[in-house]
Amino acid sequence: MTWNYRVVRFDSEAMGEYFEIKEVFYDKSGELAGYSEASVFSDTYDGLFECLDLMKAATAKPVIDEKDFFYKTDTA
């Protein structure tokens, strides 16, 4: 399983559309497998800035819709 930071779009009745940076996980075939809360964590001070750089890089990638994690369709 691999992961990276990605921007995920959410849509709720209460808040409308909003975006969060998440840790996104992929299965062995590279398909979306899930996400968790993103956090800035490191065992070194400089590592915090490396983590922030990775989060910033997520904004250059396509946005993932939250619904794509849970409502996959079979194309076979």
C-alpha positions as CSV (number, residue, x, y, z in Angstrom):
1,M,0.0,0.0,0.0
2,T,1.2,3.5,-0.9
3,W,0.1,6.9,0.1
4,N,0.5,10.6,-0.6
5,Y,-1.2,13.9,0.4
6,R,-4.1,14.9,-1.9
7,V,-6.8,17.5,-1.9
8,V,-10.2,15.9,-1.3
9,R,-13.5,17.6,-2.2
10,F,-16.4,17.1,0.2
11,D,-20.0,18.1,-0.3
12,S,-22.4,18.2,2.7
13,E,-25.9,19.6,3.2
14,A,-24.7,21.5,6.2
15,M,-21.5,23.0,4.8
16,G,-21.9,22.8,1.1
17,E,-18.7,22.1,-0.9
18,Y,-15.3,22.3,0.9
19,F,-11.8,20.9,0.6
20,E,-9.3,19.2,2.9
21,I,-5.8,17.9,2.5
22,K,-5.8,14.2,3.4
23,E,-3.4,11.3,3.5
24,V,-4.7,9.2,0.7
25,F,-4.0,5.5,0.5
26,Y,-3.8,3.3,-2.6
27,D,-4.1,-0.4,-3.0
28,K,-1.5,-2.6,-4.9
29,S,-3.1,-1.8,-8.2
30,G,-3.0,2.0,-7.5
31,E,-6.7,2.4,-6.9
32,L,-8.0,4.6,-4.1
33,A,-8.2,2.6,-0.8
34,G,-9.0,5.2,1.8
35,Y,-7.9,8.4,3.5
36,S,-7.1,9.6,7.0
37,E,-6.7,13.0,8.6
38,A,-3.6,14.7,7.5
39,S,-1.3,15.9,10.2
40,V,2.1,17.7,10.3
41,F,4.3,15.3,12.2
42,S,8.0,14.6,12.2
43,D,10.7,13.4,14.6
44,T,12.8,16.4,13.6
45,Y,12.1,20.1,13.3
46,D,13.3,20.3,9.7
47,G,11.1,17.3,8.9
48,L,8.0,19.5,9.6
49,F,8.9,21.7,6.7
50,E,9.4,18.6,4.4
51,C,5.9,17.5,5.4
52,L,4.5,20.9,4.7
53,D,6.2,20.9,1.2
54,L,4.5,17.5,0.5
55,M,1.2,18.9,1.5
56,K,1.7,22.0,-0.7
57,A,2.6,19.7,-3.6
58,A,-0.8,18.1,-3.2
59,T,-2.5,21.3,-4.5
60,A,-0.8,20.8,-7.9
61,K,-2.5,17.4,-8.4
62,P,-6.1,16.8,-9.5
63,V,-8.7,17.0,-6.7
64,I,-10.2,13.7,-5.6
65,D,-13.9,13.6,-4.8
66,E,-14.7,12.1,-1.5
67,K,-17.5,10.0,-3.0
68,D,-14.9,8.2,-5.2
69,F,-13.7,6.4,-2.2
70,F,-17.0,4.8,-1.4
71,Y,-19.1,4.6,-4.6
72,K,-16.9,2.7,-7.1
73,T,-18.7,1.2,-10.1
74,D,-17.8,-2.0,-11.8
75,T,-16.8,-1.4,-15.4
76,A,-16.3,-5.0,-16.3
